[in-house]
Amino acid sequence: MTMLPENAVAALNKDYLERFSNEAFRTLSRAPSGEIVEILQDLPLMKSIDLWDHLHPDVVENVIDKIPEGLLREFFMRSEPVSASRTLSRLQKEKQHFCMGLLSAEKQSEIRQLLEYPENSAGRLMDSRFLVFRSDTPTKFAHRKIRDKKPRFSKQIFLVDENEIPERMIEIQDLALAAPDDILGDFARPLPAVAFMTTTRDEVIDLFSKHKITDLPVVDNEKRILGVIRYDSLVDAVREEASIDIQTMVGASKDESALSSAGLVVRKRLPWLQINLLTAFLAAAVVGLFENLIAQFTALAVLLPVVAGQSGNTGAQALAVTMRGLALHEIGTSQWKRVMSKEIKASLVNGFAVALTTAIAVFLWSNSYGLALVITISMVIAMIAAAISGVFIPILLRKLGQDPAQSSSIILTTVTDVTGFFAFLGIATVLSGML
């Protein structure tokens, strides 16, 4: 007789789950963890697995420690890999490793593939620890959940349907000011945007910029929420990428840090130093073509670094601005003509201004109108060529599917040196009668 009440409760639970499944899932998610575990153990295995797949990851994390290992293994082994990976991604690392240890090698491999997102994708940028609510949730329940979980600070809370698909959002200040008996759906706002797990970082930046949001939900192919990208995390990622770009521009590896071993530094830098040496010989070869002219007019050798230095600075400025535009998705490769036109106009004005100052200084130093004219013309040409190179190099690399930051500074230095030396010495050859 003592078993009859338990059997009756189990039968009622089973009937309730079959006839009112959505309402049952919502009700169960708010039940104490002990009751959830009892119901999972009392139901037939396939019904229990179906219920398990619908539990919110926050609820799963609370009950995992109370479920027998055998039953837990069945849950994850029989669940679809996508569903299992979604649940595991939201667990703390130690619980995630524990659950993975219960699975077969084949199942572990399937889930790990789903948990590994592409480099620079929304999946890599998202925070998998977050809180979501249903539209019919009372405000007092949301307040209590936030106090209990103490999630990372967020300015926006997302509302999902029974399939964990984000529908609307609530500003945190609106939630704080709401009455305890208010329903979240009553003061929710439309969801401006979502990102898929494979959305690129550049596209994520576009979404933040376009919609002026502080939190962006990330969804899988079934549009179920996987995580949230927070604006401050995105800024940190962009800042880190920018620091990496600074290193790769000059031939240092992105894997290096200030405390890296000397062996790693040598392996990563030496190949680019050798390439830089070859480019230096190329610039020297250009100078060598005018060896006799330099021997005749030694003042040319003195002024060579002036032309190379100014053109190098001009190219570096154009390169930095263009790379920033590409990194922040302000420009695309199709806009190269517009960017190029702007840089040519700026370098033309800057070139004449700097060349005029240089010409005056050269004339006062050498008392030679010819030498002042040579450096004026060559400096304008060299600075325009450097500006063109600073725009063209990163855009061409991006067009070819390469990283525009990868040692672009070394390429630019070669172009500006060769162009500057050839322009200066070539014009000096033409106007040698005035020197």
N, C-alpha and C positions, 0 to 999 in steps of 0.2 A: 504493500500500500504506500510505503514511503516513496516509491519511484513514480507513482502516478502524477503528482504535482509537477515533478521535473519533466516528465514526458509531455505533459500538457503544455508547459511553458515552451518547450522546444518546438512542439507542433504549432503553437501560436506564433512563435518567432518565424518559423519557416513560412507559414501562410502569409504573415505580414510582409515578409521580404519578397514573396512572389507576387502579391497583389498590389502592393504599394512600395515598389522598390526604391524609387527616387526619394520619397518621403522617409522611408526607413533608413536610407544611407545618411540623410541629413540629420535625422534624430540620433542615430547611433554615433555620429561624429561628435556629438555633444555629451555623450554618456561618459561616466567614469571609466578609466582604462580597465579596471577589474571586470566590469560588466561586459565590455567589448571582448575581452579575452574569453570569457565564459560563453558568450554567444558564438564566437568563432569556433570554439571547441565542440559545442553542442550541435551545430549544423552539419549536414552532410558535406563531404569534402568539397565537391564542386560548387555548392552554394557558398561555402565558406571562402573559397578562392575568389568567387565573383564579388563577394562583399569586401574582401581584402583589397582587390584591385580598385575599389571605389573609395577606400578610406583616404582621407587627406594625409599627405606625408607627415604633417605635424602630429597627427594622431598615431600614425605608424611608429614614429620615433618614441612615443610614450609607452606603447604596448609591446615593443619588440622584446624587451628584457623579461617580459612575463609570459611569453609564448614558448611552449616546448620546442626545442631545436628541431625535432622531427617534423612538426607541423610547419615551422617557419621555413624549413628546407622545401617542403611541398609547395608552399605559397610561391616562393621565388622560382622554383624549378618549373612549375606548371603555368606561371604567368607568362604573358607575351614578353619578349625581351624589351620592347619599347616601354611597356608598362613597368617592368622591373627596374629598368635603368632610370626611369623618371622618378620612381620612389627612392632608389638608392642615391641619386644625385642630391637629394634634399637632406640626407642623413649626415650626422657628424662622422668624421673620418674613421674613428674607432669602430662605430657601429656599422659603417659601410664595409670596412675590412672584415668584420666578424661575419656579416651576412654573405659576402663574397666567398668566404672560406667554406661555407656550407654547400656551395654549388659545385657541379662537375666542371672539369676544365673547359669543355665545349661551351657550356652556358656562360662561364666567366668570360671567355673570349668574345662571345656575342655581345655581352653587356659592356665590356670594356671598349669595344669598337664604337658603341653608341655614346659612351661617356667621353670619348675623345673628339673634341671639336676642332675644326680647321684653325690654323694660325690666323690671328687678326680677325676672327669672326666674333659675332655676338655671343656665341656659346662660350668662348674664352673670356669675354669681358663681363659676363653676368655673374651676379651673386645668387647662389642657389638657396640661400637662407632668407626667407621672406614670409610674410603673412598675407593670405588672401581670405576673403569672406564671401558668403552668398548674399544676394540682394535682400533676402528676407531675414537676415540676422539682426537681432536687436542691438542697439548701440551699447547697452550695458554689457552685453556679452563680448563685443569687440573691445571695449575698454579693458575688461578683465583679461582677455587673451593677450592684449598688448602689454599689460603690466606683468603677466606671468612669463611671457616669452622674452620680453625686453629685446625686440629685434633691433637691428642696426637702424639708426635714425633714417626716416624716410619722410618726405613731404607729401607723398601720395600713397593711398591704399587702393588696391584693385579688387573689384568684385567679379566673381566667376560664376558660371552656371554649373549644373551638376556634372558636366564632363570636364571641369577645370579649364574651360575656355574663357579668357578674360572678356568682359562685356563693357564694364564702366569703371569709373575711378572716383575717389573721394579725396579731397584735399584734407590733410591732417588737421588743419585748423578748424575745418567744418566739423570733423568728427569730434574734436575736443569740445566744441560749443554745443553739440547736439544733446538733447534731453535723453535720459537713460532708456525711456521706452520708445524712442524713435526707431524706425526701421532704416537700415543703411541705404536701401534702394530708393528711399524717398528723397534723399538729397544728393544722390550720385550724379556725376556728369558723364557725358559721352567720352569714350576712350579715343584720344586723338590718333594714336599710332601704336603699332606693335612691330617687333623685329623677329624674324625667323632666326633659328640657331645658326644658320649659315650666312646670314646677312654680314656683309663686310664692315670693317670698322669705319671706312669712309662713308658708307651708307648710313651707319648708325649716327655719325656726326651730323649728317644731313638731316636726319629725323629730329635730333635734339635742336638743331638750329631752326628748322622750319616750324616746329610746333611749340617751341619755348617750354619744354617740359624738364622736370628734374629727375624723373624715373621712367624707364622704358621697359615694358614687359617683353620677355623673350619667349617665343612659342616654338613647338615642334611642328612637324609636317601636318599633324592633325589639329593644329592651332591650340593645343593645350599648353598652359603656362609652364615653363621650365625654370625661369629665374627672372631677375630684374637687373637691368643695367642702371647704375646710379651715376648721375652727372659727375660727381667728384671722382668716381672710379675711372670714368672715361677721360677726364682731364689728366689723371695720374698716368694712364696708359699712353696718352698722346705725348705727355712730357717725357716719359721714359723712351718712347720711340724717337722723339726729337733728339734726346741725348745720344741714342744709338746712331742716329743719322750723322751727328757731328763726328763720331768716331769713324764710321765707314766712309765718310767723305774724304778723309785723309789717309785711308788705307789701314786703319786699325780695325780689328775684328769687333763685331757686336758682342762676342762672347767674353771680351776682356773686361776686367774691373781694375780698380786702383790697386788691389791686393793680389792680382793674378800672379802666378809663378812666372819666373823669367823664361822658362822653357816654352810656356804657352805663348807668351808675348813674341818670342823669336819666331815660332812656327806661324803665327798669324800675320806678323808684320813683314817678315823678310821677303816673301814673294812680291809684295807691293813695293817694297823699297828697291828691289831689283828692277821692277817695271819702271819705277820713277827714275832710276839711273839711266835706263835706255832712252826715256823721253828727254832727260837732261842732255844726253849725247846728241839727240836730234836737234835741240835748240843750239847746242855748241856747233853743230855742223853748219847751221844757217849762218852763224857768226863767222865760221871759217871761210865761207864763200866770199866774204868781204875782207879777208885778212890784209890784203895790200892796201885797201882804202883806209883801214884802221891804222895801219903802220904809217900812212902818210898824214892822217889827221887824228892824232892820239886823243883829241878832245872827244871824239865819238865814243871811245871806250869808257870814258868817264860818265857820259850821259846815257849809255845803254840801260843801266839799272833804273834810271828815272822813268823811262818809257815803259819798261817791263813792270815796274812797281805800280804805276798808275793804271795801266791796263789790267793788271792782276786784281787790283782792288775793285775796279769797275765790274769785272767779270764775277768776282766773288759776291758782290752786292746783288747782281742780277740772278745769280745762281741761288742765293739764300731766299730771295723773295719768291722765285719760281717754285723751289722745292717746298716752301711753306704753303704756297697756294695749292700744290698738288696734294700735300699731306692732309690739309684741312678741307680738301675737295672744293676749294673756292674756284678752281679752274680745272678744265679737262684738256686733254691733248688736242681736241678740236679747236681750242681757243688760242692756239700758238701764235697765229697772225696778230691777234689783238695785243697779246703780251709782248710780242716781238716789236710791234710798232711803238708801243709805249716806251720800251727800253731804248730803242734806237733814238727816239726824240730826246729822251732824258740824257743819254750819253752824248748826243750831238751838242746840246747846250752845255753840259758839264765839261765836255772835251774842249770846246772853245774857251770856256772860262779858265780852266786849268792850264790850257796851252798858252793863253795870253800871259798868265802869271809866270809860267815857266820861261816863255820867250824873253820877257823882260829880265828875269834873273840870268839867263844864259847870255844875253847881250851885254849886261853889266859885267859878267865874268869874263867873257871871251872877246868882247868888242867886235863881234862878227854878226852882221845882218844875215848872212847866209846860214850860219849855224842856228840862229834863232828861228829862221823860216823853216828849216828842216825839222827841228823838233816840234814846231807848231803843227805842221801838216801831219807828221807821223804820229803825234800823240792823239790827235782827233781820230785818225783812221784806226789806231790801235785800240782806243777806248770804245769806238763803235763796234769793232770786231769782237772785243771782249764781251760787250753786252749781248750781242747776238749769240755768242757761244754759251754764255751763262743761262740763256733761255733755251737754246736748242738742245744742249746736252741732256738735261734731265727729262725734257719732254720726249726726246728720241728714245731714251732708255725706257721710259714708261710705255711708249708706243710699242716697243719691242718686247714688252712683258718683263723687263728687268727692273731691279730696284734702282730708282734714280739717285739714291744716296751712295750707292756702292762706288767709292773712290772717284766720284765725279770731280772732286777738287783736283786730283792728280791729272785727269784728262784736261780740265779747264786750264791748269797751269801750263801744260804743254802747248795748248792752242794759243794762249795769250803770249807766251814767250816767243814762240815761233813767229806769230803774226807781228808782234811788236818789234822784234829784232829785224825781221825782213822789211817791214814798212820803214823803219828808221834808217837802216843802212841802204835800202833800195833808193829811197828819196835822196839820201846823201850822195849816192852815186850819180843820180840824175843831175843834182844841183852842185856837183863837186867844183864846178867853176866858180861858185860864189863863196866857197869855204876859205 
